[in-house]
Amino acid sequence: MQRLQQSGLTDQLALTPGAAATIADLDGTCLVNSAAMLIQQHWQEGGVLMVIGATGAVTRLIAPLLKDKESDPAVLVLDAEGQRVIPLLGGHQAGAEQLSREIAATLGGEAVLSGDSAVSGRLATDVFGHAWGWKRGGTSTSWTQLMKAQARGEGPHLIQSMGSKLWQSSSAAQSSQLLGLNAEAGSANSDNAVEDSAIPALEISTSIAHAGACTWHPALLWLGIGCERDTSLNLVQRAVSSALEEAGLAEAAVAGISSIDRKGDERALQDLAQLHHWPFRLHTASALDAVPVPTPSKVVAAEMGTGSVAEAAALLSAGPNAQLKLHKRITHANDEERGAITVAIAESMEAHAPQRGELHLIGSGPGDLALLTPEARSALARCPAWVGYGLYLDLLEPLRRPDQIRLDGQLTMERDRCQQALSLARQGVRVALVSSGDSGIYGMAGLALELWLDLAEDDRPRFAVHPGISALQLAAAKAGAPLMHDFCTVSLSDRLTPWDVIEQRLEGAAKGDFVVALYNPRSKGRDWQLQRAKDILLTERPASTPVVMARQLGRQEEHVSFCRLDRLPVETIDMLTVLVIGNSSSRLEGGRMVTPRGYPGAELS
């Protein structure tokens, strides 16, 4: 459980009195009580309970507390070794199945799933949208009917008018027998098909759900709001609800609210944003005045410096090619309210939900799945979208579930891959951006972080870097112990770094007597740099300095060999090779390379 706490998968540890008595130095934050009392105290909607013990015992303990699938928490049962994780309750709606996958990946165990979607490799249509940043609509009765129909092999009609359609490329989606794939909402054919079917339709749109439909709502709607000073919150809420209802749009599809910068301190608008966890965007009068709107006002222009606040703010926040879904509507206060408010609604072409999105930088290691860290495995299990160079994704392919998609990129298009991953995360998607080795060592982490930092603070999705085993580490492990003293890494690729800078670093490493690891040593287009690096290093260390040549590490073609620095076979080395060049005290002996921890005459302490 402590490992789960360290991984952020649980925030509270609790023990029975018997278990607590076996621990000498018990953490003071640990809760101690009977199992029945602990479960009862922490039984709450939206909660998660992980219990280490027998499934039967846990079943009896939770039985008196059960209400319904909408309000019951997720309950997971783990064995004492953490090798099996069972989502006992709340597998879909409470997220127990997905959490069990992440826990199993962290502990190196197995998630024991028995739900129909997981077993059959079909999409869990009632929960998959959460990972894509969407909110669910429709009644529990409709969703139950849909899931039962899928279990019988009867696919629902799909009507997707808005939002990312990338999810449809997953094999799980293809296996779910969704009918009318890519049908546009409102088309005669799709409407007739839905009416003729006893199975609820699956709709992905910004519209309020049709009767009996099951819906997912991407965050595409922006509410433009103008109001009198000190307008009451109740009036603001009433006007927003009325505007959405009039337009036939779902509150769950709202991305945020927007107004003129002079309204940034309006308490009711601040409270509205906070209550709904909506971003609150503000624009200058000049920016708003440049937006073409259908109903500009001379009165507003005279007072605010722009002919439109609500409509212009909605369109400006919604971005390029936005559509105005509701022209401005003015609502006045009743006897219990004060002020007046104007609301307009615009629909964006791209969802905006960074507060729900996540960008995970994954270090996949050298290629062998046995060398993938548990933290990286857990992050991969969490993300429905994997972005990366095709070769690196191929190496991880055995771990990809049917409901997860991969977006392959080209080798030299790192910025494009980072921007694609970040764009998806800003839409609310949980995204894994994959690098080989460690993403923080000549990987994608730095570029992705720079792009993330360029965003406004409230536009940044969650950002996390998950370390991997680098080629340098594996090469050293295969060779013996060459990194026992100070070392450095140098990339010989001058695609991003001027060659004169690389030479300065090589000269510094040579003079400082560092063990040197060379990445990207030689390619068809860069066939002379390695020879130059060899010459520089030979000016400061013996010709007999041992060198490790490690090629295709962690893969079937792996080959590790040794040579002297003066005999380095430059012509045979390529981009799939990492070189580890010893310092003046490194030596090769017994088929292994070792660098002493101290120099001659120094004492170890």
C-alpha positions in Angstrom: 0.0 0.0 0.0 2.9 2.3 0.6 4.0 1.8 -3.0 0.5 2.8 -4.1 0.7 5.9 -2.0 4.0 6.8 -3.5 2.5 6.4 -7.0 -0.4 8.7 -6.1 -2.9 5.8 -6.5 -4.1 6.1 -2.9 -4.0 8.9 -0.3 -4.8 7.1 3.0 -3.5 3.9 4.6 -5.7 2.1 7.1 -5.1 -1.1 9.1 -7.1 -3.4 11.4 -5.8 -3.5 15.0 -4.3 -6.9 14.4 -2.4 -5.8 11.4 -1.3 -2.6 13.1 0.2 -4.6 16.0 2.6 -6.3 13.7 4.2 -3.0 12.6 6.8 -1.6 15.0 7.1 1.9 13.6 3.6 2.7 12.4 3.1 5.9 10.6 1.0 8.3 12.7 -1.2 9.2 9.7 -2.3 5.6 9.4 -5.9 4.9 10.4 -6.5 2.0 12.8 -10.0 0.4 13.3 -12.0 -2.6 12.5 -12.5 -3.4 8.8 -16.2 -3.0 9.0 -15.9 0.5 10.7 -13.2 1.6 8.3 -15.2 0.7 5.2 -18.4 2.3 6.6 -16.5 5.5 7.5 -15.1 5.9 4.0 -18.1 4.7 2.0 -19.0 7.6 -0.2 -20.1 8.4 -3.7 -17.1 8.9 -6.0 -14.8 7.3 -3.5 -12.4 4.4 -3.9 -11.8 1.7 -1.4 -8.9 -0.8 -1.8 -9.0 -3.7 0.6 -6.2 -6.3 1.0 -7.9 -9.6 1.9 -10.3 -12.3 0.8 -13.0 -11.5 -1.7 -15.7 -13.3 0.2 -14.9 -11.4 3.4 -15.0 -8.0 1.6 -18.3 -9.0 -0.1 -19.9 -9.6 3.3 -18.6 -6.4 4.7 -19.9 -4.1 2.0 -23.2 -5.9 1.4 -25.2 -3.8 4.0 -23.9 -0.6 2.4 -24.9 -1.2 -1.2 -27.3 1.3 -2.8 -27.1 1.6 -6.6 -24.4 1.7 -9.3 -24.7 5.5 -9.6 -23.7 6.2 -6.0 -21.7 3.2 -4.8 -17.9 3.8 -4.7 -15.3 1.7 -6.4 -14.2 -1.3 -4.3 -11.0 -3.2 -5.2 -9.7 -6.3 -3.6 -6.0 -7.1 -3.6 -4.2 -10.2 -2.4 -1.4 -9.8 0.2 1.3 -9.9 -2.4 -0.3 -7.4 -4.7 -0.2 -9.8 -7.6 -4.0 -9.8 -8.2 -6.3 -6.9 -8.3 -10.1 -7.5 -8.5 -12.6 -4.7 -9.2 -15.3 -6.0 -6.9 -17.7 -3.1 -7.2 -18.1 -0.1 -9.5 -16.2 -1.6 -12.4 -17.4 0.9 -14.9 -19.2 4.0 -13.5 -16.9 4.3 -10.4 -13.8 3.5 -12.5 -12.7 0.3 -10.6 -11.7 -1.6 -13.8 -9.5 1.1 -15.1 -7.9 1.8 -11.6 -7.3 -2.0 -11.2 -5.3 -1.9 -14.5 -3.1 1.0 -13.2 -2.6 -0.6 -9.8 -1.6 -4.0 -11.4 0.9 -2.2 -13.7 2.4 -0.4 -10.7 2.7 -3.5 -8.6 3.7 -5.8 -11.5 0.6 -7.9 -10.9 -2.6 -8.7 -12.8 -6.0 -7.1 -13.0 -8.6 -9.8 -12.8 -11.4 -8.5 -15.0 -14.7 -10.4 -15.6 -16.8 -7.6 -17.1 -18.3 -8.3 -20.6 -16.5 -5.4 -22.3 -13.1 -6.3 -20.9 -13.4 -10.0 -21.6 -14.8 -9.6 -25.2 -12.4 -6.8 -26.1 -15.3 -4.4 -26.8 -15.5 -0.8 -26.0 -17.0 0.0 -22.6 -19.3 2.6 -24.1 -20.6 3.8 -20.7 -17.2 4.9 -19.4 -14.7 5.3 -22.3 -15.6 9.0 -22.9 -14.1 10.0 -19.5 -10.6 9.3 -20.7 -11.3 11.5 -23.8 -12.3 14.4 -21.6 -16.1 14.1 -22.2 -19.0 14.2 -19.7 -21.8 11.7 -19.8 -25.5 12.3 -20.3 -28.6 10.2 -20.5 -30.5 8.2 -17.9 -29.1 5.2 -16.1 -32.0 3.2 -17.5 -30.9 4.0 -21.1 -27.3 3.2 -20.4 -28.3 -0.2 -18.8 -30.4 -1.0 -21.9 -27.5 -0.1 -24.2 -24.9 -2.2 -22.3 -27.2 -5.2 -22.2 -27.8 -4.9 -25.9 -24.0 -4.8 -26.5 -23.6 -7.9 -24.4 -26.1 -9.6 -26.6 -24.1 -8.6 -29.6 -26.5 -5.9 -30.7 -24.7 -2.6 -31.5 -26.3 0.7 -30.9 -26.6 3.5 -33.5 -23.8 6.0 -33.2 -24.5 9.6 -33.9 -21.4 11.7 -33.6 -21.6 15.3 -34.8 -18.8 16.9 -32.9 -15.7 16.0 -30.9 -12.6 13.9 -31.8 -13.3 10.7 -33.7 -9.9 9.2 -33.1 -11.4 6.8 -30.6 -13.2 5.1 -33.5 -9.9 3.7 -34.8 -9.5 1.5 -31.8 -10.1 -2.2 -32.3 -12.5 -2.2 -29.4 -14.7 0.4 -31.1 -14.6 -1.7 -34.3 -15.6 -4.8 -32.3 -18.5 -3.0 -30.6 -20.8 -3.2 -33.7 -21.6 0.5 -33.6 -24.1 1.2 -36.3 -24.2 4.3 -38.4 -20.5 5.1 -37.7 -19.8 8.8 -38.3 -23.5 9.6 -38.9 -24.2 13.3 -38.5 -26.8 14.3 -35.9 -30.0 15.5 -37.3 -29.7 13.6 -40.7 -32.9 11.9 -41.8 -31.4 8.5 -42.1 -29.9 8.5 -38.6 -33.0 9.9 -37.0 -35.2 7.2 -38.7 -32.7 4.5 -37.7 -32.8 5.6 -34.1 -36.6 5.8 -34.0 -36.9 2.3 -35.4 -34.5 0.8 -32.9 -35.3 -0.5 -29.4 -31.7 0.0 -28.5 -30.8 3.5 -27.2 -28.6 5.5 -29.5 -25.1 6.5 -28.6 -24.7 10.2 -29.3 -21.6 12.3 -29.1 -22.5 16.0 -29.4 -23.2 19.2 -27.6 -27.0 18.8 -27.8 -29.3 17.8 -24.9 -29.9 14.0 -25.2 -32.9 12.9 -27.2 -35.4 10.8 -25.2 -33.8 7.5 -24.4 -30.4 8.3 -25.8 -27.1 7.7 -24.2 -24.8 10.7 -24.7 -21.2 11.9 -24.4 -20.6 15.6 -24.4 -17.2 17.1 -25.5 -16.4 20.5 -24.0 -17.1 22.6 -27.1 -19.5 25.4 -25.9 -18.4 28.8 -24.8 -20.8 31.1 -22.9 -20.3 34.8 -23.7 -21.7 36.9 -20.8 -22.2 40.6 -20.2 -23.9 41.9 -17.1 -24.7 44.9 -15.0 -22.4 45.6 -12.1 -23.3 43.4 -9.0 -25.7 41.2 -10.8 -26.8 38.4 -8.5 -25.4 34.9 -8.9 -28.9 33.4 -8.9 -29.8 35.5 -11.9 -26.6 34.5 -13.7 -27.3 30.8 -13.1 -31.0 31.2 -14.2 -30.0 33.0 -17.4 -27.3 30.5 -18.3 -29.7 27.5 -17.8 -32.4 29.2 -19.8 -30.1 30.0 -22.7 -28.8 26.4 -22.9 -32.3 25.0 -22.7 -33.5 27.4 -25.4 -30.7 26.4 -27.7 -31.1 22.7 -26.9 -27.6 22.4 -25.6 -26.2 20.4 -22.7 -24.5 22.1 -19.7 -22.1 19.2 -19.7 -20.8 20.4 -23.1 -19.7 23.8 -21.7 -16.0 24.5 -22.0 -16.0 27.8 -20.2 -17.3 31.3 -19.9 -16.1 34.6 -21.4 -16.5 38.3 -21.0 -14.9 41.7 -21.4 -11.9 42.3 -19.1 -13.8 45.0 -17.2 -16.0 42.2 -15.8 -13.1 40.2 -14.5 -13.8 41.2 -10.9 -17.6 40.5 -11.2 -18.3 38.3 -8.2 -21.2 36.4 -9.7 -19.2 35.4 -12.8 -16.2 34.4 -10.7 -18.6 32.2 -8.5 -20.2 30.7 -11.6 -16.9 29.6 -13.0 -15.8 28.2 -9.7 -19.0 26.3 -9.1 -18.8 24.5 -12.4 -15.0 24.4 -12.7 -15.2 26.4 -15.9 -12.3 28.6 -17.1 -13.1 32.3 -17.2 -11.6 34.0 -20.2 -11.4 37.8 -20.5 -10.9 39.9 -23.6 -10.1 43.6 -24.2 -12.7 45.9 -25.8 -10.6 46.3 -28.9 -10.3 42.5 -29.4 -14.1 42.1 -29.0 -14.9 45.0 -31.3 -12.9 43.3 -34.1 -15.2 40.2 -34.0 -18.1 40.4 -36.5 -21.4 39.7 -34.7 -25.1 39.5 -35.9 -26.5 41.9 -33.3 -24.1 44.7 -32.3 -25.3 47.5 -30.1 -24.5 51.2 -30.3 -25.5 51.6 -26.6 -23.0 48.9 -25.6 -20.4 50.4 -27.9 -20.7 53.8 -26.2 -20.4 52.4 -22.7 -17.9 49.5 -23.2 -15.9 50.5 -26.3 -17.2 47.5 -28.3 -20.5 46.9 -30.0 -20.7 43.4 -28.5 -19.7 41.7 -25.3 -21.6 38.4 -25.1 -21.6 37.3 -28.7 -18.1 38.6 -29.4 -16.7 37.0 -26.3 -18.3 33.7 -27.0 -17.0 33.6 -30.6 -13.5 34.8 -29.7 -13.1 32.2 -27.0 -14.4 29.4 -29.2 -11.7 30.2 -31.7 -11.4 29.9 -35.5 -14.5 28.8 -37.5 -16.7 28.9 -34.4 -20.4 29.0 -34.8 -22.9 31.1 -32.8 -25.4 28.6 -31.5 -27.5 31.2 -29.7 -27.7 34.9 -30.3 -27.6 37.1 -27.2 -30.4 36.8 -24.8 -31.1 39.4 -22.1 -32.5 38.3 -18.8 -33.7 40.8 -16.1 -33.8 40.4 -12.4 -37.0 39.3 -10.6 -38.0 40.6 -7.2 -35.5 38.5 -5.4 -32.6 39.3 -7.7 -30.6 42.3 -8.9 -29.0 43.4 -12.2 -29.4 42.1 -15.7 -27.4 39.7 -17.8 -26.8 39.0 -21.5 -25.8 35.4 -22.6 -24.7 34.1 -26.0 -23.4 30.7 -26.9 -20.8 29.7 -29.5 -19.6 26.2 -30.5 -15.9 25.6 -31.0 -14.4 23.3 -33.6 -12.1 21.7 -31.0 -12.9 20.7 -27.4 -11.3 22.6 -24.6 -10.9 20.8 -21.3 -7.3 21.0 -20.1 -8.4 20.6 -16.5 -9.4 17.0 -17.4 -6.5 16.3 -19.8 -3.2 14.7 -19.0 0.1 14.5 -20.8 2.4 11.7 -19.7 6.0 11.6 -21.0 6.9 7.9 -21.1 10.4 6.6 -21.2 9.9 3.2 -22.8 13.4 1.9 -22.1 15.7 0.3 -24.6 12.9 -1.9 -26.0 12.7 -5.0 -23.9 9.4 -4.9 -22.0 11.1 -6.4 -19.0 13.0 -3.2 -18.6 9.9 -0.9 -18.7 9.5 0.7 -15.3 6.3 0.0 -13.3 5.5 3.7 -13.2 5.7 3.9 -17.0 3.5 0.8 -17.3 0.9 2.4 -15.1 0.8 5.6 -17.1 0.5 3.6 -20.3 -2.4 1.7 -18.8 -4.1 5.0 -17.9 -4.0 6.6 -21.4 -6.3 5.8 -24.3 -4.1 7.6 -26.8 -0.4 6.8 -27.4 1.7 9.1 -29.5 5.2 8.3 -30.7 7.7 7.2 -33.4 6.3 4.0 -35.0 9.3 1.8 -34.0 9.0 2.8 -30.3 5.3 2.1 -30.3 5.8 -1.2 -32.0 8.0 -2.3 -29.0 5.2 -1.4 -26.6 2.4 -3.0 -28.8 2.0 -6.1 -26.6 0.8 -3.8 -23.8 -1.8 -1.9 -25.8 -5.4 -2.8 -25.1 -8.1 -2.9 -27.7 -9.6 0.4 -26.4 -6.3 2.3 -26.8 -5.2 3.9 -30.1 -1.7 4.7 -31.4 -0.8 7.8 -33.4 2.5 7.1 -35.2 4.9 9.9 -36.1 8.0 10.1 -38.2 11.5 9.9 -36.6 12.6 13.6 -37.1 9.2 15.2 -36.4 9.5 15.5 -32.7 7.9 18.9 -32.5 4.9 17.8 -34.4 4.4 14.8 -32.1 4.7 17.0 -29.0 2.2 19.5 -30.4 -0.2 16.7 -31.4 0.0 15.1 -27.9 -0.4 18.5 -26.2 -3.3 19.5 -28.3 -5.2 16.2 -27.4 -4.4 16.7 -23.7 -5.8 20.3 -23.9 -9.0 18.7 -25.3 -9.2 16.6 -22.1 -7.6 13.4 -23.4 -5.2 11.4 -21.3 -2.2 11.0 -23.6 1.0 9.0 -23.5 3.9 10.6 -25.4 6.5 7.9 -25.9 10.3 8.2 -26.2 12.8 5.4 -26.2 15.1 5.1 -23.2 14.4 7.9 -20.8 12.3 10.7 -22.2 14.3 13.2 -20.2 17.6 12.1 -21.8 17.6 13.2 -25.5 13.9 12.5 -25.5 10.7 14.4 -25.8 10.3 15.7 -22.2 12.2 18.9 -22.7 10.4 20.0 -25.9 7.0 19.0 -24.6 7.6 20.9 -21.4 8.7 24.0 -23.3 5.5 23.9 -25.3 3.5 23.3 -22.1 5.1 26.3 -20.4 4.2 28.5 -23.4 0.5 28.0 -22.6 -1.5 30.2 -20.2 -1.5 28.6 -16.7 -5.3 27.7 -16.9 -4.7 26.2 -20.4 -2.2 23.6 -19.2 -3.2 20.0 -18.8 -1.6 17.8 -16.1 2.0 17.2 -17.1 4.1 14.2 -15.8 7.4 12.7 -16.7 7.9 8.9 -16.1 11.6 7.9 -16.2 12.8 5.0 -18.2 16.1 3.0 -18.4 18.4 4.9 -20.8 20.7 3.2 -23.4 23.6 4.5 -21.3 22.5 2.6 -18.2 21.8 -0.7 -20.1 25.1 -0.4 -22.0 27.0 0.0 -18.7 25.2 -2.9 -17.1 26.0 -5.2 -20.0 29.6 -4.1 -20.1 30.4 -4.4 -16.4 30.8 -1.2 -14.3 32.2 1.6 -16.5 30.3 4.5 -14.8 31.7 4.2 -11.3 33.3 7.7 -11.6 32.2 11.0 -13.1 30.8 10.7 -16.6 29.0 12.7 -19.2 26.9 12.1 -22.3 27.4 13.9 -25.7 25.2 13.6 -28.7 27.2 13.9 -32.0 24.1 14.9 -33.9 24.5 18.5 -35.1 20.8 18.7 -36.2 19.9 20.7 -33.1 23.3 21.7 -31.8 26.0 23.5 -33.8 29.1 21.3 -34.3 31.4 23.9 -32.8 29.4 23.6 -29.5 29.7 19.8 -29.7 33.5 20.1 -30.1 33.8 22.4 -27.1 32.0 19.8 -25.0 34.1 16.9 -26.3 37.2 18.9 -25.5 36.0 19.7 -22.0 35.1 16.0 -21.4 38.6 15.0 -22.6 40.4 17.5 -20.5 38.2 16.7 -17.4 38.9 12.9 -17.9 35.2 12.0 -17.8 33.9 8.7 -18.9 32.0 9.7 -22.1 28.9 8.1 -23.6 28.3 9.1 -27.2 24.8 9.1 -28.5 23.8 9.4 -32.2 27.4 8.6 -33.2 27.2 8.2 -37.0 24.6 8.2 -39.8 24.7 8.2 -43.6 24.4 12.0 -43.6 26.8 12.5 -40.7 29.8 10.2 -41.5 32.8 12.3 -40.3 31.8 13.5 -36.8 32.6 10.3 -35.0 36.2 10.3 -36.3 36.6 13.9 -35.2 35.3 13.0 -31.7 37.7 10.1 -31.5 40.7 12.3 -32.4 39.7 14.9 -29.8 39.5 12.3 -27.0 42.8 10.7 -28.0 44.5 14.1 -27.3 43.9 13.7 -23.6 43.8 9.9 -22.9 45.7 6.7 -23.7 45.2 5.0 -27.0 44.5 1.8 -25.0 41.4 3.4 -23.4 38.6 0.8 -23.5 35.4 1.5 -25.4 32.0 -0.3 -25.1 30.1 -0.6 -28.4 26.5 -1.4 -27.6 24.1 -1.9 -30.5 20.3 -2.6 -30.6 20.2 -2.7 -26.8 17.2 -4.5 -25.3 16.2 -6.0 -28.7 16.7 -9.4 -30.3 19.7 -8.0 -32.4 21.5 -6.8 -29.3 25.3 -6.9 -29.6 27.8 -5.6 -27.1 31.6 -5.6 -27.8 34.8 -3.9 -26.7 37.7 -2.2 -28.4 40.6 0.2 -27.8 39.9 3.9 -28.5 42.6 4.1 -31.1 41.1 1.1 -32.9 37.5 2.2 -32.8 36.0 0.9 -36.1 34.3 4.1 -37.1 32.9 2.8 -40.4 30.9 0.0 -38.8 29.1 2.2 -36.2 25.6 3.5 -36.8 22.7 5.4 -35.1 21.6 2.2 -33.3 24.9 2.1 -31.4 25.8 3.8 -28.1 29.5 4.1 -27.2 30.9 4.3 -23.7 34.5 5.5 -23.7 36.5 5.0 -20.5 38.6 7.6 -18.6 42.3 7.3 -18.0 41.8 4.8 -15.2 39.2 2.5 -16.9 40.4 -0.9 -17.8 39.1 -4.1 -19.6 39.6 -7.3 -17.7 37.9 -10.7 -17.8 35.6 -9.6 -20.5 34.3 -6.7 -18.5 35.0 -3.0 -18.4 35.5 -1.3 -15.0 36.2 2.3 -14.0 37.5 2.4 -10.4 35.5 4.6 -8.0 38.7 6.5 -7.1 41.9 7.5 -8.7 45.3 6.0 -7.7 46.3 7.2 -4.3 42.7 8.1 -3.2 41.0 6.4 -0.3 37.4 5.3 -0.5 35.2 6.3 2.4 
